[in-house]
């Protein structure tokens, strides 16, 4: 289970989880966020075409644009992470 973090981390988690398709109830249980909060995040991701809703199986799927966002986000995060090996 993910501890509730900052919005960027939550978006990253949802997009990562959506690479295989995920139901909103699973996102809720894994993030400990309220249904209302998850609905807001999913709405933002859908409006910006980072995720798509598949009504056939009622899951959310990360789009190609969402995958590109994840790649960029992870690149930036890896470049800005503190280096404790020094």
N, CA, C and O atoms as a printed pandas DataFrame, in Angstrom:
     atom_number atom_name residue_name chain_id  residue_number  x_coord  y_coord  z_coord
0              1         N          UNK        A               1    0.846   -1.175    0.000
1              2        CA          UNK        A               1    0.000    0.000    0.000
2              3         C          UNK        A               1    0.894    1.241    0.000
3              4         O          UNK        A               1    1.918    1.291    0.681
4              5         N          UNK        A               2    0.492    2.208   -0.757
5              6        CA          UNK        A               2    1.230    3.465   -0.858
6              7         C          UNK        A               2    0.753    4.419    0.233
7              8         O          UNK        A               2   -0.447    4.589    0.450
8              9         N          UNK        A               3    1.710    5.033    0.908
9             10        CA          UNK        A               3    1.330    6.079    1.856
10            11         C          UNK        A               3    0.891    7.296    1.051
11            12         O          UNK        A               3    1.420    7.560   -0.028
12            13         N          UNK        A               4   -0.065    8.022    1.573
13            14        CA          UNK        A               4   -0.536    9.218    0.880
14            15         C          UNK        A               4    0.647   10.173    0.754
15            16         O          UNK        A               4    1.272   10.547    1.747
16            17         N          UNK        A               5    0.938   10.553   -0.469
17            18        CA          UNK        A               5    2.086   11.415   -0.717
18            19         C          UNK        A               5    1.682   12.701   -1.394
19            20         O          UNK        A               5    0.527   13.124   -1.333
20            21         N          UNK        A               6    2.655   13.316   -2.042
21            22        CA          UNK        A               6    2.351   14.552   -2.739
22            23         C          UNK        A               6    1.615   14.228   -4.044
23            24         O          UNK        A               6    1.665   13.089   -4.510
24            25         N          UNK        A               7    0.946   15.194   -4.626
25            26        CA          UNK        A               7    0.143   14.943   -5.833
26            27         C          UNK        A               7    0.930   14.312   -6.987
27            28         O          UNK        A               7    0.401   13.464   -7.705
28            29         N          UNK        A               8    2.180   14.718   -7.165
29            30        CA          UNK        A               8    2.987   14.144   -8.245
30            31         C          UNK        A               8    3.200   12.647   -8.041
31            32         O          UNK        A               8    3.121   11.867   -8.990
32            33         N          UNK        A               9    3.471   12.253   -6.803
33            34        CA          UNK        A               9    3.671   10.830   -6.510
34            35         C          UNK        A               9    2.382   10.035   -6.697
35            36         O          UNK        A               9    2.411    8.897   -7.167
36            37         N          UNK        A              10    1.266   10.628   -6.334
37            38        CA          UNK        A              10   -0.025    9.952   -6.495
38            39         C          UNK        A              10   -0.338    9.771   -7.976
39            40         O          UNK        A              10   -0.780    8.701   -8.394
40            41         N          UNK        A              11   -0.109   10.809   -8.766
41            42        CA          UNK        A              11   -0.336   10.708  -10.213
42            43         C          UNK        A              11    0.570    9.649  -10.808
43            44         O          UNK        A              11    0.133    8.844  -11.631
44            45         N          UNK        A              12    1.833    9.643  -10.398
45            46        CA          UNK        A              12    2.761    8.618  -10.893
46            47         C          UNK        A              12    2.241    7.215  -10.547
47            48         O          UNK        A              12    2.236    6.323  -11.395
48            49         N          UNK        A              13    1.810    7.033   -9.311
49            50        CA          UNK        A              13    1.309    5.727   -8.890
50            51         C          UNK        A              13    0.113    5.291   -9.733
51            52         O          UNK        A              13    0.053    4.145  -10.178
52            53         N          UNK        A              14   -0.834    6.196   -9.953
53            54        CA          UNK        A              14   -2.031    5.863  -10.725
54            55         C          UNK        A              14   -1.656    5.515  -12.165
55            56         O          UNK        A              14   -2.170    4.545  -12.724
56            57         N          UNK        A              15   -0.768    6.297  -12.763
57            58        CA          UNK        A              15   -0.353    6.018  -14.141
58            59         C          UNK        A              15    0.401    4.692  -14.236
59            60         O          UNK        A              15    0.195    3.930  -15.180
60            61         N          UNK        A              16    1.265    4.416  -13.271
61            62        CA          UNK        A              16    1.987    3.130  -13.256
62            63         C          UNK        A              16    1.001    1.973  -13.127
63            64         O          UNK        A              16    1.103    0.980  -13.846
64            65         N          UNK        A              17    0.052    2.108  -12.212
65            66        CA          UNK        A              17   -0.938    1.052  -12.000
66            67         C          UNK        A              17   -1.804    0.862  -13.238
67            68         O          UNK        A              17   -2.241   -0.251  -13.531
68            69         N          UNK        A              18   -2.048    1.937  -13.957
69            70        CA          UNK        A              18   -2.902    1.881  -15.134
70            71         C          UNK        A              18   -2.260    1.264  -16.357
71            72         O          UNK        A              18   -2.930    1.061  -17.370
72            73         N          UNK        A              19   -0.977    0.961  -16.285
73            74        CA          UNK        A              19   -0.329    0.352  -17.448
74            75         C          UNK        A              19   -0.899   -1.034  -17.746
75            76         O          UNK        A              19   -0.813   -1.508  -18.879
76            77         N          UNK        A              20   -1.473   -1.676  -16.748
77            78        CA          UNK        A              20   -2.095   -2.986  -16.946
78            79         C          UNK        A              20   -3.619   -2.910  -16.824
79            80         O          UNK        A              20   -4.307   -3.928  -16.901
80            81         N          UNK        A              21   -4.133   -1.703  -16.635
81            82        CA          UNK        A              21   -5.568   -1.531  -16.441
82            83         C          UNK        A              21   -5.909   -1.745  -14.976
83            84         O          UNK        A              21   -5.498   -2.738  -14.376
84            85         N          UNK        A              22   -6.649   -0.827  -14.410
85            86        CA          UNK        A              22   -6.955   -0.914  -12.986
86            87         C          UNK        A              22   -8.314   -0.288  -12.691
87            88         O          UNK        A              22   -8.706    0.700  -13.313
88            89         N          UNK        A              23   -9.011   -0.864  -11.753
89            90        CA          UNK        A              23  -10.309   -0.315  -11.316
90            91         C          UNK        A              23  -10.073    0.744  -10.251
91            92         O          UNK        A              23   -9.098    0.681   -9.503
92            93         N          UNK        A              24  -10.970    1.709  -10.190
93            94        CA          UNK        A              24  -10.813    2.789   -9.215
94            95         C          UNK        A              24  -10.828    2.256   -7.782
95            96         O          UNK        A              24  -10.146    2.805   -6.917
96            97         N          UNK        A              25  -11.583    1.211   -7.521
97            98        CA          UNK        A              25  -11.628    0.654   -6.163
98            99         C          UNK        A              25  -10.264    0.113   -5.733
99           100         O          UNK        A              25   -9.911    0.186   -4.557
100          101         N          UNK        A              26   -9.511   -0.420   -6.667
101          102        CA          UNK        A              26   -8.168   -0.922   -6.353
102          103         C          UNK        A              26   -7.232    0.248   -6.060
103          104         O          UNK        A              26   -6.412    0.174   -5.146
104          105         N          UNK        A              27   -7.353    1.321   -6.829
105          106        CA          UNK        A              27   -6.540    2.513   -6.574
106          107         C          UNK        A              27   -6.836    3.053   -5.180
107          108         O          UNK        A              27   -5.923    3.417   -4.439
108          109         N          UNK        A              28   -8.100    3.102   -4.836
109          110        CA          UNK        A              28   -8.501    3.593   -3.513
110          111         C          UNK        A              28   -7.870    2.746   -2.410
111          112         O          UNK        A              28   -7.307    3.282   -1.455
112          113         N          UNK        A              29   -7.965    1.432   -2.542
113          114        CA          UNK        A              29   -7.434    0.556   -1.488
114          115         C          UNK        A              29   -5.912    0.618   -1.397
115          116         O          UNK        A              29   -5.354    0.447   -0.313
116          117         N          UNK        A              30   -5.237    0.858   -2.508
117          118        CA          UNK        A              30   -3.774    0.893   -2.494
118          119         C          UNK        A              30   -3.198    2.247   -2.095
119          120         O          UNK        A              30   -2.024    2.331   -1.735
120          121         N          UNK        A              31   -3.989    3.291   -2.152
121          122        CA          UNK        A              31   -3.476    4.623   -1.816
122          123         C          UNK        A              31   -4.003    5.158   -0.493
123          124         O          UNK        A              31   -3.447    6.117    0.042
124          125         N          UNK        A              32   -5.029    4.581    0.032
125          126        CA          UNK        A              32   -5.684    5.070    1.250
126          127         C          UNK        A              32   -6.292    6.456    1.063
127          128         O          UNK        A              32   -6.515    7.175    2.037
128          129         N          UNK        A              33   -6.558    6.830   -0.181
129          130        CA          UNK        A              33   -7.244    8.093   -0.453
130          131         C          UNK        A              33   -8.737    7.833   -0.527
131          132         O          UNK        A              33   -9.173    6.700   -0.735
132          133         N          UNK        A              34   -9.505    8.879   -0.357
133          134        CA          UNK        A              34  -10.953    8.732   -0.430
134          135         C          UNK        A              34  -11.398    8.555   -1.878
135          136         O          UNK        A              34  -10.670    8.878   -2.816
136          137         N          UNK        A              35  -12.587    8.045   -2.029
137          138        CA          UNK        A              35  -13.176    7.895   -3.353
138          139         C          UNK        A              35  -13.268    9.246   -4.051
139          140         O          UNK        A              35  -13.019    9.353   -5.252
140          141         N          UNK        A              36  -13.624   10.265   -3.296
141          142        CA          UNK        A              36  -13.730   11.623   -3.845
142          143         C          UNK        A              36  -12.377   12.114   -4.363
143          144         O          UNK        A              36  -12.303   12.708   -5.439
144          145         N          UNK        A              37  -11.310   11.867   -3.603
145          146        CA          UNK        A              37   -9.973   12.286   -4.037
146          147         C          UNK        A              37   -9.536   11.547   -5.296
147          148         O          UNK        A              37   -9.013   12.154   -6.231
148          149         N          UNK        A              38   -9.751   10.242   -5.315
149          150        CA          UNK        A              38   -9.359    9.450   -6.485
150          151         C          UNK        A              38  -10.150    9.898   -7.715
151          152         O          UNK        A              38   -9.602    9.977   -8.814
152          153         N          UNK        A              39  -11.421   10.185   -7.530
153          154        CA          UNK        A              39  -12.246   10.666   -8.645
154          155         C          UNK        A              39  -11.671   11.948   -9.224
155          156         O          UNK        A              39  -11.649   12.120  -10.443
156          157         N          UNK        A              40  -11.208   12.844   -8.372
157          158        CA          UNK        A              40  -10.605   14.100   -8.837
158          159         C          UNK        A              40   -9.330   13.834   -9.633
159          160         O          UNK        A              40   -9.129   14.410  -10.702
160          161         N          UNK        A              41   -8.469   12.960   -9.108
161          162        CA          UNK        A              41   -7.231   12.628   -9.830
162          163         C          UNK        A              41   -7.540   11.980  -11.177
163          164         O          UNK        A              41   -6.950   12.343  -12.194
164          165         N          UNK        A              42   -8.457   11.028  -11.183
165          166        CA          UNK        A              42   -8.796   10.349  -12.436
166          167         C          UNK        A              42   -9.389   11.324  -13.446
167          168         O          UNK        A              42   -9.105   11.234  -14.641
168          169         N          UNK        A              43  -10.206   12.248  -12.971
169          170        CA          UNK        A              43  -10.792   13.256  -13.865
170          171         C          UNK        A              43   -9.688   14.078  -14.538
171          172         O          UNK        A              43   -9.723   14.295  -15.749
172          173         N          UNK        A              44   -8.724   14.526  -13.760
173          174        CA          UNK        A              44   -7.611   15.302  -14.307
174          175         C          UNK        A              44   -6.839   14.482  -15.342
175          176         O          UNK        A              44   -6.509   14.981  -16.418
176          177         N          UNK        A              45   -6.560   13.239  -15.014
177          178        CA          UNK        A              45   -5.807   12.377  -15.935
178          179         C          UNK        A              45   -6.593   12.103  -17.215
179          180         O          UNK        A              45   -6.009   12.044  -18.297
180          181         N          UNK        A              46   -7.900   11.938  -17.102
181          182        CA          UNK        A              46   -8.741   11.712  -18.282
182          183         C          UNK        A              46   -8.829   12.959  -19.151
183          184         O          UNK        A              46   -8.720   12.866  -20.373
184          185         N          UNK        A              47   -9.023   14.115  -18.544
185          186        CA          UNK        A              47   -9.146   15.376  -19.287
186          187         C          UNK        A              47   -7.869   15.669  -20.073
187          188         O          UNK        A              47   -7.922   16.212  -21.177
188          189         N          UNK        A              48   -6.729   15.308  -19.500
189          190        CA          UNK        A              48   -5.449   15.570  -20.159
190          191         C          UNK        A              48   -4.966   14.396  -21.008
191          192         O          UNK        A              48   -3.815   14.367  -21.444
192          193         N          UNK        A              49   -5.849   13.434  -21.238
193          194        CA          UNK        A              49   -5.559   12.272  -22.090
194          195         C          UNK        A              49   -4.357   11.448  -21.610
195          196         O          UNK        A              49   -3.648   10.844  -22.416
196          197         N          UNK        A              50   -4.138   11.430  -20.307
197          198        CA          UNK        A              50   -3.080   10.602  -19.753
198          199         C          UNK        A              50   -3.605    9.212  -19.409
199          200         O          UNK        A              50   -2.837    8.258  -19.280
200          201         N          UNK        A              51   -4.930    9.113  -19.263
201          202        CA          UNK        A              51   -5.588    7.834  -19.024
202          203         C          UNK        A              51   -6.857    7.772  -19.850
203          204         O          UNK        A              51   -7.415    8.791  -20.256
204          205         N          UNK        A              52   -7.295    6.544  -20.086
205          206        CA          UNK        A              52   -8.559    6.314  -20.793
206          207         C          UNK        A              52   -9.392    5.360  -19.942
207          208         O          UNK        A              52   -8.858    4.507  -19.232
208          209         N          UNK        A              53  -10.709    5.523  -20.027
209          210        CA          UNK        A              53  -11.621    4.632  -19.301
210          211         C          UNK        A              53  -12.154    3.601  -20.281
211          212         O          UNK        A              53  -12.655    3.948  -21.350
212          213         N          UNK        A              54  -12.044    2.329  -19.908
213          214        CA          UNK        A              54  -12.571    1.244  -20.738
214          215         C          UNK        A              54  -13.864    0.749  -20.105
215          216         O          UNK        A              54  -13.849    0.060  -19.085
216          217         N          UNK        A              55  -14.975    1.110  -20.722
217          218        CA          UNK        A              55  -16.276    0.761  -20.147
218          219         C          UNK        A              55  -16.556   -0.737  -20.203
219          220         O          UNK        A              55  -17.355   -1.246  -19.417
220          221         N          UNK        A              56  -15.914   -1.441  -21.115
221          222        CA          UNK        A              56  -16.140   -2.886  -21.245
222          223         C          UNK        A              56  -15.794   -3.615  -19.945
223          224         O          UNK        A              56  -16.563   -4.450  -19.470
224          225         N          UNK        A              57  -14.631   -3.293  -19.375
225          226        CA          UNK        A              57  -14.235   -3.963  -18.129
226          227         C          UNK        A              57  -14.134   -2.992  -16.942
227          228         O          UNK        A              57  -13.652   -3.351  -15.868
228          229         N          UNK        A              58  -14.605   -1.741  -17.166
229          230        CA          UNK        A              58  -14.659   -0.718  -16.111
230          231         C          UNK        A              58  -13.293   -0.478  -15.467
231          232         O          UNK        A              58  -13.168   -0.410  -14.244
232          233         N          UNK        A              59  -12.269   -0.352  -16.322
233          234        CA          UNK        A              59  -10.926   -0.094  -15.823
234          235         C          UNK        A              59  -10.368    1.175  -16.462
235          236         O          UNK        A              59  -10.852    1.660  -17.484
236          237         N          UNK        A              60   -9.349    1.676  -15.820
237          238        CA          UNK        A              60   -8.623    2.829  -16.325
238          239         C          UNK        A              60   -7.301    2.332  -16.883
239          240         O          UNK        A              60   -6.620    1.511  -16.269
240          241         N          UNK        A              61   -6.947    2.844  -18.064
241          242        CA          UNK        A              61   -5.739    2.402  -18.759
242          243         C          UNK        A              61   -4.874    3.620  -19.064
243          244         O          UNK        A              61   -5.376    4.634  -19.550
244          245         N          UNK        A              62   -3.589    3.527  -18.785
245          246        CA          UNK        A              62   -2.663    4.600  -19.108
246          247         C          UNK        A              62   -2.505    4.677  -20.625
247          248         O          UNK        A              62   -2.295    3.659  -21.284
248          249         N          UNK        A              63   -2.606    5.882  -21.174
249          250        CA          UNK        A              63   -2.481    6.079  -22.621
250          251         C          UNK        A              63   -1.005    6.230  -22.998
251          252         O          UNK        A              63   -0.133    6.274  -22.131
252          253         N          UNK        A              64   -0.742    6.308  -24.299
253          254        CA          UNK        A              64    0.626    6.552  -24.760
254          255         C          UNK        A              64    1.147    7.885  -24.235
255          256         O          UNK        A              64    2.318    8.000  -23.873
256          257         N          UNK        A              65    0.286    8.880  -24.195
257          258        CA          UNK        A              65    0.656   10.182  -23.638
258          259         C          UNK        A              65    0.991   10.041  -22.154
259          260         O          UNK        A              65    1.928   10.672  -21.666
260          261         N          UNK        A              66    0.235    9.223  -21.445
261          262        CA          UNK        A              66    0.500    8.971  -20.032
262          263         C          UNK        A              66    1.823    8.251  -19.826
263          264         O          UNK        A              66    2.557    8.553  -18.885
264          265         N          UNK        A              67    2.128    7.307  -20.697
265          266        CA          UNK        A              67    3.405    6.592  -20.614
266          267         C          UNK        A              67    4.573    7.543  -20.873
267          268         O          UNK        A              67    5.614    7.451  -20.222
268          269         N          UNK        A              68    4.393    8.451  -21.822
269          270        CA          UNK        A              68    5.420    9.453  -22.109
270          271         C          UNK        A              68    5.626   10.357  -20.901
271          272         O          UNK        A              68    6.760   10.682  -20.548
272          273         N          UNK        A              69    4.521   10.765  -20.265
273          274        CA          UNK        A              69    4.596   11.583  -19.050
274          275         C          UNK        A              69    5.384   10.838  -17.971
275          276         O          UNK        A              69    6.261   11.418  -17.330
276          277         N          UNK        A              70    5.073    9.554  -17.770
277          278        CA          UNK        A              70    5.769    8.756  -16.756
278          279         C          UNK        A              70    7.266    8.697  -17.029
279          280         O          UNK        A              70    8.078    8.845  -16.116
280          281         N          UNK        A              71    7.619    8.482  -18.272
281          282        CA          UNK        A              71    9.034    8.400  -18.643
282          283         C          UNK        A              71    9.749    9.719  -18.314
283          284         O          UNK        A              71   10.829    9.717  -17.724
284          285         N          UNK        A              72    9.143   10.827  -18.695
285          286        CA          UNK        A              72    9.730   12.138  -18.417
286          287         C          UNK        A              72    9.807   12.389  -16.915
287          288         O          UNK        A              72   10.834   12.849  -16.415
288          289         N          UNK        A              73    8.735   12.093  -16.199
289          290        CA          UNK        A              73    8.700   12.291  -14.749
290          291         C          UNK        A              73    9.806   11.492  -14.068
291          292         O          UNK        A              73   10.513   12.016  -13.207
292          293         N          UNK        A              74    9.957   10.225  -14.451
293          294        CA          UNK        A              74   10.974    9.378  -13.840
294          295         C          UNK        A              74   12.387    9.840  -14.188
295          296         O          UNK        A              74   13.288    9.747  -13.354
296          297         N          UNK        A              75   12.594   10.336  -15.412
297          298        CA          UNK        A              75   13.900   10.880  -15.797
298          299         C          UNK        A              75   14.255   12.083  -14.936
299          300         O          UNK        A              75   15.369   12.177  -14.421
300          301         N          UNK        A              76   13.311   12.998  -14.781
301          302        CA          UNK        A              76   13.552   14.198  -13.973
302          303         C          UNK        A              76   13.810   13.811  -12.526
303          304         O          UNK        A              76   14.725   14.332  -11.888
304          305         N          UNK        A              77   13.007   12.904  -12.019
305          306        CA          UNK        A              77   13.166   12.491  -10.616
306          307         C          UNK        A              77   14.528   11.833  -10.382
307          308         O          UNK        A              77   15.156   12.057   -9.347
308          309         N          UNK        A              78   14.981   11.029  -11.334
309          310        CA          UNK        A              78   16.276   10.366  -11.163
310          311         C          UNK        A              78   17.432   11.363  -11.233
311          312         O          UNK        A              78   18.474   11.150  -10.613
312          313         N          UNK        A              79   17.253   12.440  -11.982
313          314        CA          UNK        A              79   18.305   13.450  -12.101
314          315         C          UNK        A              79   18.333   14.406  -10.919
315          316         O          UNK        A              79   19.355   15.040  -10.658
316          317         N          UNK        A              80   17.235   14.514  -10.212
317          318        CA          UNK        A              80   17.171   15.454   -9.099
318          319         C          UNK        A              80   17.222   14.766   -7.731
319          320         O          UNK        A              80   17.210   15.437   -6.699
320          321         N          UNK        A              81   17.278   13.453   -7.720
321          322        CA          UNK        A              81   17.325   12.725   -6.454
322          323         C          UNK        A              81   18.666   12.970   -5.772
323          324         O          UNK        A              81   19.696   13.058   -6.442
324          325         N          UNK        A              82   18.661   13.080   -4.450
325          326        CA          UNK        A              82   19.925   13.288   -3.744
326          327         C          UNK        A              82   20.849   12.102   -3.940
327          328         O          UNK        A              82   20.406   10.954   -3.965
328          329         N          UNK        A              83   22.130   12.386   -4.077
329          330        CA          UNK        A              83   23.128   11.331   -4.249
330          331         C          UNK        A              83   23.879   11.186   -2.926
331          332         O          UNK        A              83   24.734   12.009   -2.600
332          333         N          UNK        A              84   23.558   10.140   -2.169
333          334        CA          UNK        A              84   24.158    9.933   -0.855
334          335         C          UNK        A              84   25.457    9.135   -0.935
335          336         O          UNK        A              84   26.109    8.916    0.086
336          337         N          UNK        A              85   25.838    8.702   -2.125
337          338        CA          UNK        A              85   27.035    7.878   -2.290
338          339         C          UNK        A              85   28.318    8.709   -2.203
339          340         O          UNK        A              85   29.408    8.146   -2.105
340          341         N          UNK        A              86   28.204   10.010   -2.238
341          342        CA          UNK        A              86   29.411   10.858   -2.228
342          343         C          UNK        A              86   30.059   10.873   -0.882
343          344         O          UNK        A              86   31.081   11.534   -0.697
